[in-house]
Amino acid sequence: MVCGFGSCPSADTFPGLIVNGTVTADWQYVRMTENHWSNGPVTDVKSSAIRCYELDSTSATSAGIATVVAGSTVGFKVDNTMGHPGAR
């Protein structure tokens, strides 16, 4: 799964795929992230987790492959309220 957003906040998770208004089960077609329970951020910017925050090396192969017909509307379900407290 490639991030299709201008930026991907590391503390938000997008576990569900939405195809033509139908939301799939969480993590069915999306790689499970390390922070799937906590929504905690990646704190080490030198870590390889900064890319996709994958759970482990097997998470990439555990996500299914969805069949999406050309012209379909595709989106992702956010798992929490998105926001940022601003500069501190």
MDAnalysis code that builds the backbone (N, CA, C; Angstrom):
import MDAnalysis as mda
import numpy as np

u = mda.Universe.empty(264, n_residues=88, atom_resindex=np.repeat(np.arange(88), 3), trajectory=True)
u.add_TopologyAttr("name", ["N", "CA", "C"] * 88)
u.add_TopologyAttr("resid", np.arange(1, 89))
u.add_TopologyAttr("resname", ["MET", "VAL", "CYS", "GLY", "PHE", "GLY", "SER", "CYS", "PRO", "SER", "ALA", "ASP", "THR", "PHE", "PRO", "GLY", "LEU", "ILE", "VAL", "ASN", "GLY", "THR", "VAL", "THR", "ALA", "ASP", "TRP", "GLN", "TYR", "VAL", "ARG", "MET", "THR", "GLU", "ASN", "HIS", "TRP", "SER", "ASN", "GLY", "PRO", "VAL", "THR", "ASP", "VAL", "LYS", "SER", "SER", "ALA", "ILE", "ARG", "CYS", "TYR", "GLU", "LEU", "ASP", "SER", "THR", "SER", "ALA", "THR", "SER", "ALA", "GLY", "ILE", "ALA", "THR", "VAL", "VAL", "ALA", "GLY", "SER", "THR", "VAL", "GLY", "PHE", "LYS", "VAL", "ASP", "ASN", "THR", "MET", "GLY", "HIS", "PRO", "GLY", "ALA", "ARG"])
u.atoms.positions = np.array([
    [0.857, -1.156, 0.000],
    [0.000, 0.000, 0.000],
    [0.905, 1.221, 0.000],
    [0.699, 2.092, -0.902],
    [1.469, 3.328, -0.979],
    [0.644, 4.455, -0.389],
    [1.297, 5.310, 0.368],
    [0.586, 6.439, 0.965],
    [0.166, 7.395, -0.141],
    [-1.108, 7.682, -0.223],
    [-1.604, 8.552, -1.271],
    [-1.917, 9.955, -0.782],
    [-1.398, 10.324, 0.366],
    [-1.670, 11.629, 0.941],
    [-0.447, 12.518, 0.771],
    [-0.620, 13.833, 0.841],
    [0.499, 14.766, 0.758],
    [1.489, 14.520, 1.871],
    [0.984, 14.173, 3.035],
    [1.831, 13.765, 4.155],
    [1.052, 12.752, 4.962],
    [1.749, 11.886, 5.653],
    [1.092, 10.861, 6.456],
    [1.472, 11.048, 7.908],
    [0.564, 11.551, 8.726],
    [0.879, 11.696, 10.139],
    [1.133, 10.324, 10.748],
    [2.226, 10.176, 11.467],
    [2.586, 8.870, 12.000],
    [1.700, 8.428, 13.147],
    [0.923, 9.318, 13.729],
    [0.097, 8.945, 14.871],
    [-1.338, 8.601, 14.477],
    [-1.675, 8.658, 13.227],
    [-3.010, 8.292, 12.779],
    [-2.935, 6.978, 12.026],
    [-3.973, 6.170, 12.150],
    [-4.008, 4.917, 11.405],
    [-5.222, 4.913, 10.485],
    [-5.083, 4.217, 9.374],
    [-6.127, 4.125, 8.358],
    [-6.367, 2.640, 8.074],
    [-7.040, 1.920, 8.981],
    [-7.127, 0.467, 8.885],
    [-8.102, -0.075, 7.848],
    [-9.060, 0.719, 7.430],
    [-10.079, 0.208, 6.522],
    [-9.986, 0.804, 5.135],
    [-10.148, -0.030, 4.140],
    [-10.208, 0.414, 2.753],
    [-11.679, 0.648, 2.419],
    [-11.974, 1.708, 1.697],
    [-13.344, 1.999, 1.273],
    [-13.380, 1.935, -0.251],
    [-14.215, 1.068, -0.783],
    [-14.363, 0.940, -2.232],
    [-15.833, 1.152, -2.571],
    [-16.102, 2.201, -3.331],
    [-17.470, 2.543, -3.730],
    [-18.414, 2.615, -2.530],
    [-17.935, 3.200, -1.443],
    [-18.759, 3.397, -0.259],
    [-18.822, 2.219, 0.690],
    [-18.238, 1.089, 0.334],
    [-18.225, -0.085, 1.201],
    [-16.907, -0.137, 1.961],
    [-16.999, -0.142, 3.296],
    [-15.806, -0.180, 4.142],
    [-15.455, -1.635, 4.424],
    [-14.206, -2.000, 4.177],
    [-13.759, -3.369, 4.444],
    [-13.430, -3.523, 5.924],
    [-13.198, -4.742, 6.339],
    [-12.775, -5.004, 7.712],
    [-11.423, -4.342, 7.960],
    [-11.198, -3.901, 9.197],
    [-9.911, -3.295, 9.549],
    [-8.773, -4.258, 9.232],
    [-7.748, -3.743, 8.595],
    [-6.503, -4.425, 8.259],
    [-6.687, -5.569, 7.257],
    [-7.843, -5.673, 6.627],
    [-8.054, -6.718, 5.628],
    [-7.204, -6.460, 4.384],
    [-7.171, -5.211, 3.931],
    [-6.418, -4.849, 2.728],
    [-5.370, -3.776, 2.998],
    [-5.133, -3.469, 4.250],
    [-4.168, -2.446, 4.643],
    [-3.170, -3.093, 5.596],
    [-1.895, -2.813, 5.421],
    [-0.869, -3.364, 6.319],
    [-1.089, -2.877, 7.743],
    [-1.088, -3.813, 8.702],
    [-1.262, -3.435, 10.107],
    [-0.029, -2.672, 10.582],
    [-0.262, -1.572, 11.260],
    [0.831, -0.736, 11.746],
    [1.211, -1.096, 13.175],
    [2.432, -0.773, 13.532],
    [2.935, -1.027, 14.883],
    [2.079, -0.317, 15.933],
    [1.556, 0.831, 15.589],
    [0.783, 1.627, 16.549],
    [-0.727, 1.401, 16.424],
    [-1.137, 0.230, 15.961],
    [-2.564, 0.002, 15.715],
    [-3.415, 0.031, 16.977],
    [-2.840, -0.161, 18.149],
    [-3.605, -0.042, 19.400],
    [-3.421, 1.320, 20.053],
    [-2.249, 1.898, 19.917],
    [-1.938, 3.114, 20.681],
    [-2.076, 4.415, 19.888],
    [-1.994, 4.338, 18.564],
    [-1.916, 5.532, 17.715],
    [-0.724, 6.406, 18.078],
    [0.285, 5.816, 18.706],
    [1.486, 6.551, 19.086],
    [2.339, 6.883, 17.875],
    [3.115, 7.947, 17.956],
    [3.935, 8.379, 16.821],
    [5.249, 7.605, 16.708],
    [5.865, 7.676, 15.546],
    [7.237, 7.212, 15.373],
    [8.114, 8.290, 15.990],
    [8.931, 7.936, 16.951],
    [9.740, 8.945, 17.635],
    [11.178, 9.007, 17.137],
    [11.632, 7.984, 16.425],
    [12.992, 7.968, 15.889],
    [12.923, 8.174, 14.380],
    [13.241, 9.369, 13.920],
    [13.131, 9.674, 12.491],
    [14.152, 8.922, 11.639],
    [15.138, 8.286, 12.260],
    [16.121, 7.490, 11.526],
    [15.683, 6.034, 11.405],
    [14.598, 5.686, 12.060],
    [14.079, 4.326, 12.041],
    [13.410, 4.031, 10.702],
    [13.501, 2.780, 10.251],
    [12.797, 2.402, 9.022],
    [11.285, 2.458, 9.216],
    [10.826, 2.513, 10.467],
    [9.389, 2.604, 10.754],
    [8.795, 3.924, 10.276],
    [9.624, 4.917, 9.995],
    [9.127, 6.220, 9.560],
    [8.399, 6.107, 8.210],
    [8.697, 5.075, 7.449],
    [8.064, 4.898, 6.127],
    [6.605, 4.480, 6.243],
    [6.341, 3.345, 6.818],
    [4.970, 2.813, 6.866],
    [4.560, 2.358, 8.256],
    [5.490, 2.425, 9.218],
    [5.220, 2.003, 10.596],
    [4.674, 0.583, 10.629],
    [5.294, -0.299, 9.840],
    [4.838, -1.678, 9.758],
    [5.026, -2.401, 11.080],
    [4.106, -3.310, 11.357],
    [4.149, -4.104, 12.575],
    [5.426, -4.940, 12.624],
    [5.708, -5.657, 11.559],
    [6.936, -6.437, 11.438],
    [7.096, -6.825, 9.968],
    [8.095, -7.636, 9.687],
    [8.375, -7.961, 8.287],
    [7.285, -8.812, 7.643],
    [6.419, -9.428, 8.434],
    [5.359, -10.255, 7.854],
    [4.078, -9.476, 7.587],
    [3.972, -8.259, 8.105],
    [2.717, -7.513, 7.945],
    [2.434, -7.150, 6.493],
    [3.482, -6.994, 5.698],
    [3.275, -6.645, 4.290],
    [2.576, -7.774, 3.544],
    [2.871, -9.003, 3.905],
    [2.264, -10.137, 3.211],
    [0.955, -10.579, 3.843],
    [0.617, -10.066, 5.017],
    [-0.621, -10.490, 5.670],
    [-1.837, -9.715, 5.179],
    [-1.625, -8.571, 4.567],
    [-2.745, -7.793, 4.025],
    [-3.184, -8.403, 2.699],
    [-4.482, -8.454, 2.497],
    [-5.012, -9.002, 1.257],
    [-4.866, -8.024, 0.103],
    [-5.231, -8.472, -1.063],
    [-5.203, -7.635, -2.256],
    [-6.642, -7.447, -2.712],
    [-7.097, -6.223, -2.691],
    [-8.475, -5.920, -3.081],
    [-8.576, -5.783, -4.598],
    [-9.664, -6.259, -5.139],
    [-9.949, -6.067, -6.555],
    [-10.777, -4.797, -6.690],
    [-10.246, -3.834, -7.420],
    [-10.916, -2.546, -7.599],
    [-11.045, -2.285, -9.097],
    [-12.263, -2.102, -9.540],
    [-12.541, -1.872, -10.956],
    [-12.193, -0.430, -11.316],
    [-11.644, -0.241, -12.504],
    [-11.316, 1.110, -12.976],
    [-12.546, 2.004, -12.875],
    [-12.343, 3.212, -12.368],
    [-13.432, 4.161, -12.203],
    [-14.086, 4.108, -10.833],
    [-13.669, 3.150, -10.003],
    [-14.218, 3.039, -8.651],
    [-13.751, 4.202, -7.796],
    [-14.510, 4.494, -6.765],
    [-14.112, 5.490, -5.778],
    [-13.432, 4.748, -4.638],
    [-12.215, 5.169, -4.287],
    [-11.425, 4.490, -3.266],
    [-11.050, 5.477, -2.173],
    [-11.065, 5.019, -0.931],
    [-10.664, 5.859, 0.191],
    [-10.195, 4.995, 1.347],
    [-9.880, 5.632, 2.462],
    [-9.435, 4.927, 3.653],
    [-10.197, 5.423, 4.863],
    [-10.519, 4.520, 5.774],
    [-11.206, 4.867, 7.014],
    [-10.160, 5.224, 8.064],
    [-10.292, 6.385, 8.659],
    [-9.377, 6.786, 9.728],
    [-9.859, 6.151, 11.029],
    [-8.917, 5.737, 11.877],
    [-9.261, 5.019, 13.097],
    [-9.427, 5.925, 14.316],
    [-9.217, 7.193, 14.162],
    [-9.356, 8.117, 15.292],
    [-9.670, 9.511, 14.752],
    [-9.927, 10.432, 15.625],
    [-10.152, 11.805, 15.205],
    [-8.813, 12.421, 14.835],
    [-8.699, 12.914, 13.627],
    [-7.432, 13.488, 13.182],
    [-7.289, 14.905, 13.708],
    [-6.076, 15.241, 14.029],
    [-5.797, 16.583, 14.507],
    [-4.362, 16.679, 14.977],
    [-3.947, 17.871, 15.287],
    [-2.593, 18.093, 15.787],
    [-2.650, 19.269, 16.741],
    [-2.008, 19.140, 17.895],
    [-2.082, 20.217, 18.878],
    [-1.319, 21.477, 18.484],
    [-0.550, 21.427, 17.415],
    [0.222, 22.595, 16.989],
    [1.610, 22.607, 17.596],
    [2.334, 23.669, 17.331],
    [3.712, 23.793, 17.829],
    [3.716, 23.848, 19.348],
    [4.744, 23.265, 19.903],
    [4.863, 23.272, 21.366],
    [6.110, 23.991, 21.780],
])
